[in-house]
C-alpha cells in the first residue's frame, strides 16, 4: 500500500525541479539576452518571454509549496520534515519576490507600446532590477529543490 510520503515526494520533486529549471533558463539565457538588447527590441522580447512562463511557473511553485508543507507534517523522519519545511519557506519567499518585484515589472512592461516608449525609459529601465530579483528567486527555488532531494534520503 502506497503511503502519503510515497505519493507526495515525486510531486514536489517534479514541481520544484520544473520551477528551478524554468528559472535557470531565465538566469542563464533570458536575463543576459535582455540586458544586451537595444531598447527598441527589449520591450517586445520581454513581453513575449514572460507570457510563456505564466501560468506554468506559479502552478509548479504553489503545488510544490503545498506538497512540501504536507510532507513537513507527514514524513516519518525529523530531518526530512525539517528539510521539506525549509524548502516550503524558500518557495514561499520566491513567490513573494515574484508577486512583489517581478510581476509588477512584467505587468508594467506589458502595457507599453514598443514603438512609443516613455521619453525617460532609459532612466526607469527595469532590466537590471528585474534580473537581480529573478536571480534571487532562482537561488531560493534551486536551494528548495536541493533540500527536497536531501529530504528524500532518510525516507529511502
Backbone as JSON Lines, residues from 0, in Angstrom:
{"i":0,"aa":"X","n":[0.83,-1.17,0.0],"ca":[0.0,0.0,0.0],"c":[0.89,1.26,0.0]}
{"i":1,"aa":"X","n":[0.58,2.2,-0.87],"ca":[1.36,3.42,-1.0],"c":[1.06,4.37,0.16]}
{"i":2,"aa":"X","n":[2.13,4.98,0.7],"ca":[1.96,5.95,1.78],"c":[1.82,7.35,1.18]}
{"i":3,"aa":"X","n":[1.39,8.29,2.02],"ca":[1.29,9.68,1.58],"c":[2.65,10.2,1.14]}
{"i":4,"aa":"X","n":[3.68,9.83,1.86],"ca":[5.03,10.28,1.51],"c":[5.42,9.78,0.13]}
{"i":5,"aa":"X","n":[5.15,8.52,-0.16],"ca":[5.5,7.96,-1.47],"c":[4.73,8.65,-2.59]}
{"i":6,"aa":"X","n":[3.55,9.11,-2.31],"ca":[2.75,9.82,-3.32],"c":[3.23,11.26,-3.49]}
{"i":7,"aa":"X","n":[3.55,11.93,-2.39],"ca":[3.86,13.36,-2.43],"c":[5.28,13.7,-2.86]}
{"i":8,"aa":"X","n":[6.25,12.85,-2.52],"ca":[7.64,13.15,-2.86],"c":[7.85,13.36,-4.37]}
{"i":9,"aa":"X","n":[7.37,12.47,-5.22],"ca":[7.56,12.71,-6.66],"c":[6.89,14.0,-7.15]}
{"i":10,"aa":"X","n":[5.79,14.36,-6.53],"ca":[5.1,15.6,-6.94],"c":[5.95,16.82,-6.63]}
{"i":11,"aa":"X","n":[6.49,16.88,-5.4],"ca":[7.3,18.06,-5.06],"c":[8.61,18.09,-5.84]}
{"i":12,"aa":"X","n":[9.23,16.95,-6.03],"ca":[10.49,16.94,-6.79],"c":[10.26,17.36,-8.25]}
{"i":13,"aa":"X","n":[9.16,16.91,-8.81],"ca":[8.84,17.29,-10.2],"c":[8.51,18.77,-10.29]}
{"i":14,"aa":"X","n":[7.61,19.24,-9.43],"ca":[7.2,20.64,-9.49],"c":[8.33,21.61,-9.2]}
{"i":15,"aa":"X","n":[9.08,21.34,-8.14],"ca":[10.19,22.22,-7.79],"c":[11.29,22.13,-8.85]}
{"i":16,"aa":"X","n":[11.51,20.94,-9.39],"ca":[12.5,20.78,-10.45],"c":[12.14,21.55,-11.71]}
{"i":17,"aa":"X","n":[10.86,21.51,-12.08],"ca":[10.43,22.27,-13.26],"c":[10.53,23.77,-13.01]}
{"i":18,"aa":"X","n":[10.16,24.22,-11.81],"ca":[10.27,25.64,-11.49],"c":[11.74,26.08,-11.49]}
{"i":19,"aa":"X","n":[12.6,25.27,-10.87],"ca":[14.03,25.59,-10.85],"c":[14.6,25.62,-12.27]}
{"i":20,"aa":"X","n":[14.19,24.67,-13.08],"ca":[14.67,24.64,-14.47],"c":[14.23,25.86,-15.25]}
{"i":21,"aa":"X","n":[12.96,26.23,-15.11],"ca":[12.46,27.42,-15.8],"c":[13.19,28.68,-15.38]}
{"i":22,"aa":"X","n":[13.42,28.8,-14.09],"ca":[14.13,29.97,-13.59],"c":[15.6,29.97,-14.02]}
{"i":23,"aa":"X","n":[16.23,28.78,-14.04],"ca":[17.61,28.71,-14.5],"c":[17.74,29.11,-15.97]}
{"i":24,"aa":"X","n":[16.78,28.7,-16.78],"ca":[16.79,29.12,-18.19],"c":[16.78,30.64,-18.28]}
{"i":25,"aa":"X","n":[15.95,31.26,-17.44],"ca":[15.86,32.71,-17.45],"c":[17.17,33.35,-17.0]}
{"i":26,"aa":"X","n":[17.76,32.82,-15.92],"ca":[19.01,33.39,-15.4],"c":[20.16,33.2,-16.39]}
{"i":27,"aa":"X","n":[20.24,32.01,-16.97],"ca":[21.38,31.7,-17.84],"c":[21.23,32.25,-19.25]}
{"i":28,"aa":"X","n":[19.99,32.38,-19.72],"ca":[19.78,32.82,-21.1],"c":[18.97,34.09,-21.23]}
{"i":29,"aa":"X","n":[17.83,34.13,-20.56],"ca":[16.91,35.25,-20.73],"c":[17.46,36.57,-20.25]}
{"i":30,"aa":"X","n":[17.96,36.61,-19.03],"ca":[18.46,37.87,-18.48],"c":[19.66,38.39,-19.29]}
{"i":31,"aa":"X","n":[20.67,37.55,-19.58],"ca":[21.78,38.08,-20.39],"c":[21.31,38.59,-21.76]}
{"i":32,"aa":"X","n":[20.36,37.9,-22.37],"ca":[19.83,38.36,-23.66],"c":[19.15,39.71,-23.5]}
{"i":33,"aa":"X","n":[18.27,39.83,-22.51],"ca":[17.53,41.08,-22.31],"c":[18.46,42.24,-21.99]}
{"i":34,"aa":"X","n":[19.52,41.98,-21.26],"ca":[20.46,43.06,-20.91],"c":[21.24,43.56,-22.12]}
{"i":35,"aa":"X","n":[21.42,42.72,-23.12],"ca":[22.22,43.1,-24.31],"c":[21.41,43.75,-25.41]}
{"i":36,"aa":"X","n":[20.09,43.58,-25.37],"ca":[19.26,44.07,-26.45],"c":[19.16,45.6,-26.47]}
{"i":37,"aa":"X","n":[19.08,46.17,-27.66],"ca":[18.78,47.6,-27.73],"c":[17.36,47.82,-27.19]}
{"i":38,"aa":"X","n":[17.11,48.99,-26.67],"ca":[15.83,49.29,-26.02],"c":[14.64,48.99,-26.91]}
{"i":39,"aa":"X","n":[14.73,49.31,-28.19],"ca":[13.57,49.1,-29.07],"c":[13.25,47.62,-29.26]}
{"i":40,"aa":"X","n":[14.2,46.74,-29.01],"ca":[13.94,45.31,-29.1],"c":[13.63,44.68,-27.74]}
{"i":41,"aa":"X","n":[14.13,45.31,-26.67],"ca":[13.96,44.76,-25.33],"c":[12.5,44.59,-24.94]}
{"i":42,"aa":"X","n":[11.7,45.63,-25.08],"ca":[10.31,45.59,-24.6],"c":[9.51,44.49,-25.3]}
{"i":43,"aa":"X","n":[9.5,44.4,-26.63],"ca":[8.69,43.34,-27.24],"c":[9.18,41.93,-26.92]}
{"i":44,"aa":"X","n":[10.49,41.76,-26.78],"ca":[11.01,40.42,-26.46],"c":[10.69,40.07,-25.02]}
{"i":45,"aa":"X","n":[10.8,41.02,-24.11],"ca":[10.41,40.77,-22.71],"c":[8.92,40.41,-22.66]}
{"i":46,"aa":"X","n":[8.1,41.18,-23.37],"ca":[6.66,40.9,-23.4],"c":[6.39,39.48,-23.9]}
{"i":47,"aa":"X","n":[7.11,39.06,-24.92],"ca":[6.94,37.72,-25.47],"c":[7.36,36.64,-24.48]}
{"i":48,"aa":"X","n":[8.54,36.82,-23.87],"ca":[9.08,35.78,-22.99],"c":[8.24,35.57,-21.73]}
{"i":49,"aa":"X","n":[7.83,36.64,-21.07],"ca":[7.15,36.46,-19.79],"c":[5.79,35.79,-19.95]}
{"i":50,"aa":"X","n":[5.16,35.97,-21.08],"ca":[3.86,35.31,-21.27],"c":[4.01,33.8,-21.44]}
{"i":51,"aa":"X","n":[5.19,33.33,-21.72],"ca":[5.41,31.89,-21.91],"c":[5.54,31.13,-20.59]}
{"i":52,"aa":"X","n":[5.8,31.85,-19.5],"ca":[6.01,31.2,-18.22],"c":[4.77,31.21,-17.32]}
{"i":53,"aa":"X","n":[3.77,31.99,-17.68],"ca":[2.53,32.03,-16.89],"c":[1.47,31.22,-17.62]}
{"i":54,"aa":"X","n":[0.71,30.41,-16.94],"ca":[0.66,30.16,-15.51],"c":[1.5,28.96,-15.08]}
{"i":55,"aa":"X","n":[2.37,28.47,-15.96],"ca":[3.16,27.28,-15.68],"c":[3.99,27.39,-14.4]}
{"i":56,"aa":"X","n":[4.78,28.45,-14.28],"ca":[5.66,28.6,-13.11],"c":[4.87,28.75,-11.81]}
{"i":57,"aa":"X","n":[3.87,29.62,-11.75],"ca":[3.11,29.72,-10.5],"c":[2.46,28.39,-10.09]}
{"i":58,"aa":"X","n":[1.95,27.64,-11.04],"ca":[1.33,26.35,-10.71],"c":[2.37,25.4,-10.12]}
{"i":59,"aa":"X","n":[3.55,25.35,-10.72],"ca":[4.62,24.48,-10.2],"c":[5.01,24.88,-8.78]}
{"i":60,"aa":"X","n":[5.18,26.17,-8.54],"ca":[5.66,26.61,-7.23],"c":[4.58,26.47,-6.16]}
{"i":61,"aa":"X","n":[3.35,26.8,-6.49],"ca":[2.27,26.66,-5.5],"c":[2.06,25.19,-5.15]}
{"i":62,"aa":"X","n":[2.04,24.34,-6.16],"ca":[1.87,22.9,-5.91],"c":[2.99,22.37,-5.02]}
{"i":63,"aa":"X","n":[4.22,22.71,-5.35],"ca":[5.36,22.24,-4.56],"c":[5.34,22.8,-3.15]}
{"i":64,"aa":"X","n":[4.96,24.05,-3.0],"ca":[4.86,24.65,-1.67],"c":[3.86,23.89,-0.8]}
{"i":65,"aa":"X","n":[2.68,23.63,-1.34],"ca":[1.65,22.91,-0.59],"c":[2.12,21.49,-0.25]}
{"i":66,"aa":"X","n":[2.72,20.82,-1.23],"ca":[3.18,19.45,-1.01],"c":[4.31,19.41,0.0]}
{"i":67,"aa":"X","n":[5.25,20.37,-0.08],"ca":[6.33,20.42,0.92],"c":[5.78,20.64,2.32]}
{"i":68,"aa":"X","n":[4.78,21.48,2.45],"ca":[4.15,21.69,3.76],"c":[3.51,20.39,4.27]}
{"i":69,"aa":"X","n":[2.82,19.68,3.38],"ca":[2.24,18.39,3.77],"c":[3.32,17.4,4.18]}
{"i":70,"aa":"X","n":[4.41,17.35,3.42],"ca":[5.5,16.43,3.75],"c":[6.18,16.81,5.06]}
{"i":71,"aa":"X","n":[6.23,18.09,5.36],"ca":[6.81,18.52,6.64],"c":[5.99,18.0,7.81]}
{"i":72,"aa":"X","n":[4.73,17.67,7.56],"ca":[3.85,17.14,8.6],"c":[3.84,15.61,8.61]}
{"i":73,"aa":"X","n":[3.78,14.99,7.42],"ca":[3.55,13.54,7.37],"c":[4.82,12.69,7.26]}
{"i":74,"aa":"X","n":[5.96,13.28,6.91],"ca":[7.19,12.49,6.78],"c":[7.57,11.9,8.14]}
{"i":75,"aa":"X","n":[8.09,10.68,8.11],"ca":[8.43,9.97,9.35],"c":[9.74,10.44,9.97]}
{"i":76,"aa":"X","n":[10.64,10.93,9.16],"ca":[11.98,11.28,9.64],"c":[12.06,12.78,9.98]}
{"i":77,"aa":"X","n":[12.58,13.12,11.15],"ca":[12.7,14.54,11.53],"c":[13.53,15.37,10.56]}
{"i":78,"aa":"X","n":[14.64,14.81,10.08],"ca":[15.48,15.55,9.11],"c":[14.67,15.86,7.85]}
{"i":79,"aa":"X","n":[13.88,14.92,7.4],"ca":[13.06,15.11,6.21],"c":[12.0,16.18,6.47]}
{"i":80,"aa":"X","n":[11.36,16.13,7.63],"ca":[10.34,17.12,7.95],"c":[10.93,18.53,7.94]}
{"i":81,"aa":"X","n":[12.1,18.67,8.55],"ca":[12.76,19.99,8.59],"c":[13.12,20.45,7.18]}
{"i":82,"aa":"X","n":[13.73,19.57,6.4],"ca":[14.16,19.95,5.04],"c":[12.96,20.32,4.17]}
{"i":83,"aa":"X","n":[11.88,19.55,4.24],"ca":[10.68,19.9,3.47],"c":[10.08,21.22,3.96]}
{"i":84,"aa":"X","n":[10.13,21.44,5.27],"ca":[9.61,22.7,5.81],"c":[10.41,23.91,5.34]}
{"i":85,"aa":"X","n":[11.72,23.79,5.37],"ca":[12.57,24.9,4.91],"c":[12.39,25.11,3.4]}
{"i":86,"aa":"X","n":[12.25,24.01,2.65],"ca":[12.0,24.12,1.21],"c":[10.7,24.9,0.97]}
{"i":87,"aa":"X","n":[9.68,24.63,1.76],"ca":[8.41,25.35,1.62],"c":[8.6,26.84,1.9]}
{"i":88,"aa":"X","n":[9.39,27.16,2.92],"ca":[9.65,28.57,3.24],"c":[10.37,29.26,2.08]}
{"i":89,"aa":"X","n":[11.34,28.57,1.5],"ca":[12.08,29.14,0.36],"c":[11.17,29.34,-0.85]}
{"i":90,"aa":"X","n":[10.29,28.37,-1.12],"ca":[9.34,28.53,-2.22],"c":[8.41,29.71,-1.96]}
{"i":91,"aa":"X","n":[7.98,29.85,-0.72],"ca":[7.15,30.99,-0.37],"c":[7.91,32.3,-0.61]}
{"i":92,"aa":"X","n":[9.17,32.34,-0.22],"ca":[10.0,33.52,-0.46],"c":[10.12,33.84,-1.95]}
{"i":93,"aa":"X","n":[10.31,32.82,-2.76],"ca":[10.4,33.03,-4.21],"c":[9.08,33.57,-4.76]}
{"i":94,"aa":"X","n":[7.98,33.08,-4.22],"ca":[6.67,33.56,-4.67],"c":[6.44,35.0,-4.24]}
{"i":95,"aa":"X","n":[6.89,35.36,-3.06],"ca":[6.76,36.75,-2.6],"c":[7.57,37.67,-3.52]}
{"i":96,"aa":"X","n":[8.79,37.27,-3.84],"ca":[9.61,38.06,-4.77],"c":[8.91,38.19,-6.11]}
{"i":97,"aa":"X","n":[8.37,37.08,-6.61],"ca":[7.67,37.11,-7.89],"c":[6.53,38.11,-7.86]}
{"i":98,"aa":"X","n":[5.7,37.99,-6.84],"ca":[4.48,38.82,-6.77],"c":[4.75,40.29,-6.48]}
{"i":99,"aa":"X","n":[5.79,40.57,-5.69],"ca":[6.03,41.96,-5.29],"c":[7.07,42.68,-6.13]}
{"i":100,"aa":"X","n":[7.91,41.93,-6.83],"ca":[9.01,42.56,-7.57],"c":[8.92,42.29,-9.08]}
{"i":101,"aa":"X","n":[8.93,41.02,-9.48],"ca":[8.98,40.7,-10.91],"c":[7.64,40.92,-11.62]}
{"i":102,"aa":"X","n":[6.55,40.46,-11.03],"ca":[5.24,40.58,-11.69],"c":[4.85,42.04,-11.93]}
{"i":103,"aa":"X","n":[5.05,42.96,-10.97],"ca":[4.72,44.36,-11.28],"c":[5.51,44.92,-12.46]}
{"i":104,"aa":"X","n":[6.77,44.55,-12.56],"ca":[7.57,45.0,-13.71],"c":[7.0,44.39,-15.0]}
{"i":105,"aa":"X","n":[6.71,43.08,-14.95],"ca":[6.14,42.42,-16.14],"c":[4.84,43.08,-16.57]}
{"i":106,"aa":"X","n":[3.97,43.36,-15.61],"ca":[2.67,43.99,-15.93],"c":[2.87,45.37,-16.54]}
{"i":107,"aa":"X","n":[3.79,46.14,-15.96],"ca":[4.04,47.48,-16.5],"c":[4.57,47.38,-17.93]}
{"i":108,"aa":"X","n":[5.55,46.49,-18.15],"ca":[6.12,46.36,-19.49],"c":[5.07,45.9,-20.51]}
{"i":109,"aa":"X","n":[4.13,45.09,-20.04],"ca":[3.06,44.6,-20.93],"c":[2.19,45.75,-21.45]}
{"i":110,"aa":"X","n":[2.09,46.83,-20.69],"ca":[1.24,47.96,-21.08],"c":[1.92,48.89,-22.07]}
{"i":111,"aa":"X","n":[3.23,48.74,-22.25],"ca":[3.97,49.67,-23.1],"c":[3.84,49.32,-24.57]}
{"i":112,"aa":"X","n":[3.79,50.35,-25.37],"ca":[3.87,50.2,-26.82],"c":[5.35,50.32,-27.18]}
{"i":113,"aa":"X","n":[5.95,49.23,-27.71],"ca":[7.4,49.27,-28.01],"c":[7.8,50.4,-28.95]}
{"i":114,"aa":"X","n":[6.86,50.88,-29.76],"ca":[7.18,51.96,-30.7],"c":[6.99,53.34,-30.08]}
{"i":115,"aa":"X","n":[6.42,53.39,-28.88],"ca":[6.16,54.68,-28.23],"c":[6.5,54.59,-26.74]}
{"i":116,"aa":"X","n":[7.75,54.3,-26.45],"ca":[8.19,54.18,-25.07],"c":[8.24,55.55,-24.4]}
{"i":117,"aa":"X","n":[8.08,55.58,-23.08],"ca":[8.19,56.87,-22.38],"c":[9.55,57.51,-22.66]}
{"i":118,"aa":"X","n":[9.56,58.83,-22.7],"ca":[10.81,59.55,-23.01],"c":[11.92,59.25,-22.02]}
{"i":119,"aa":"X","n":[11.55,58.99,-20.77],"ca":[12.55,58.73,-19.75],"c":[12.78,57.22,-19.54]}
{"i":120,"aa":"X","n":[12.48,56.42,-20.55],"ca":[12.58,54.97,-20.38],"c":[13.98,54.52,-19.97]}
{"i":121,"aa":"X","n":[15.0,55.11,-20.54],"ca":[16.37,54.7,-20.18],"c":[16.66,54.94,-18.7]}
{"i":122,"aa":"X","n":[16.04,55.96,-18.12],"ca":[16.23,56.25,-16.69],"c":[15.47,55.26,-15.81]}
{"i":123,"aa":"X","n":[14.32,54.79,-16.28],"ca":[13.48,53.91,-15.46],"c":[13.52,52.45,-15.94]}
{"i":124,"aa":"X","n":[14.37,52.18,-16.88],"ca":[14.51,50.84,-17.46],"c":[14.69,49.8,-16.35]}
{"i":125,"aa":"X","n":[13.8,48.8,-16.3],"ca":[13.83,47.85,-15.18],"c":[14.69,46.61,-15.39]}
{"i":126,"aa":"X","n":[15.43,46.54,-16.49],"ca":[16.15,45.31,-16.82],"c":[17.04,44.79,-15.7]}
{"i":127,"aa":"X","n":[17.93,45.61,-15.19],"ca":[18.89,45.17,-14.18],"c":[18.16,44.77,-12.9]}
{"i":128,"aa":"X","n":[17.22,45.61,-12.48],"ca":[16.44,45.33,-11.26],"c":[15.67,44.03,-11.41]}
{"i":129,"aa":"X","n":[15.0,43.82,-12.54],"ca":[14.23,42.6,-12.81],"c":[15.17,41.39,-12.77]}
{"i":130,"aa":"X","n":[16.33,41.52,-13.39],"ca":[17.3,40.42,-13.43],"c":[17.81,40.04,-12.05]}
{"i":131,"aa":"X","n":[18.06,41.04,-11.2],"ca":[18.54,40.75,-9.84],"c":[17.48,40.01,-9.02]}
{"i":132,"aa":"X","n":[16.24,40.49,-9.09],"ca":[15.16,39.81,-8.36],"c":[14.96,38.41,-8.9]}
{"i":133,"aa":"X","n":[15.07,38.25,-10.2],"ca":[14.91,36.93,-10.79],"c":[16.01,35.99,-10.32]}
{"i":134,"aa":"X","n":[17.23,36.51,-10.21],"ca":[18.35,35.69,-9.73],"c":[18.12,35.24,-8.28]}
{"i":135,"aa":"X","n":[17.63,36.15,-7.45],"ca":[17.39,35.8,-6.06],"c":[16.3,34.72,-5.93]}
{"i":136,"aa":"X","n":[15.21,34.89,-6.66],"ca":[14.17,33.86,-6.55],"c":[14.65,32.54,-7.13]}
{"i":137,"aa":"X","n":[15.53,32.58,-8.11],"ca":[16.1,31.35,-8.66],"c":[16.92,30.64,-7.6]}
{"i":138,"aa":"X","n":[17.74,31.37,-6.86],"ca":[18.53,30.76,-5.78],"c":[17.6,30.11,-4.77]}
{"i":139,"aa":"X","n":[16.52,30.79,-4.39],"ca":[15.57,30.23,-3.42],"c":[15.0,28.91,-3.92]}
{"i":140,"aa":"X","n":[14.59,28.86,-5.19],"ca":[13.94,27.65,-5.71],"c":[14.95,26.53,-5.92]}
{"i":141,"aa":"X","n":[16.15,26.84,-6.36],"ca":[17.18,25.8,-6.53],"c":[17.56,25.21,-5.17]}
{"i":142,"aa":"X","n":[17.7,26.05,-4.15],"ca":[18.01,25.54,-2.82],"c":[16.83,24.71,-2.29]}
{"i":143,"aa":"X","n":[15.6,25.15,-2.56],"ca":[14.43,24.37,-2.15],"c":[14.44,22.99,-2.81]}
{"i":144,"aa":"X","n":[14.81,22.93,-4.08],"ca":[14.92,21.65,-4.77],"c":[15.99,20.77,-4.12]}
{"i":145,"aa":"X","n":[17.13,21.36,-3.83],"ca":[18.21,20.59,-3.19],"c":[17.76,20.06,-1.82]}
{"i":146,"aa":"X","n":[17.08,20.88,-1.05],"ca":[16.6,20.43,0.26],"c":[15.57,19.31,0.13]}
{"i":147,"aa":"X","n":[14.68,19.45,-0.84],"ca":[13.7,18.38,-1.05],"c":[14.38,17.08,-1.45]}
{"i":148,"aa":"X","n":[15.4,17.19,-2.28],"ca":[16.14,15.98,-2.68],"c":[16.88,15.38,-1.49]}
{"i":149,"aa":"X","n":[17.47,16.23,-0.66],"ca":[18.16,15.75,0.54],"c":[17.16,15.1,1.5]}
{"i":150,"aa":"X","n":[15.97,15.67,1.58],"ca":[14.95,15.14,2.49],"c":[14.51,13.72,2.13]}
{"i":151,"aa":"X","n":[14.68,13.37,0.86],"ca":[14.27,12.04,0.42],"c":[15.21,10.97,0.98]}
{"i":152,"aa":"X","n":[16.48,11.29,1.15],"ca":[17.47,10.32,1.61],"c":[17.04,9.52,2.83]}
{"i":153,"aa":"X","n":[16.71,10.19,3.93],"ca":[16.31,9.42,5.12],"c":[15.02,8.62,4.94]}
{"i":154,"aa":"X","n":[14.24,8.96,3.92],"ca":[12.98,8.24,3.7],"c":[13.16,6.95,2.91]}
{"i":155,"aa":"X","n":[14.34,6.78,2.31],"ca":[14.59,5.59,1.48],"c":[14.9,4.36,2.32]}
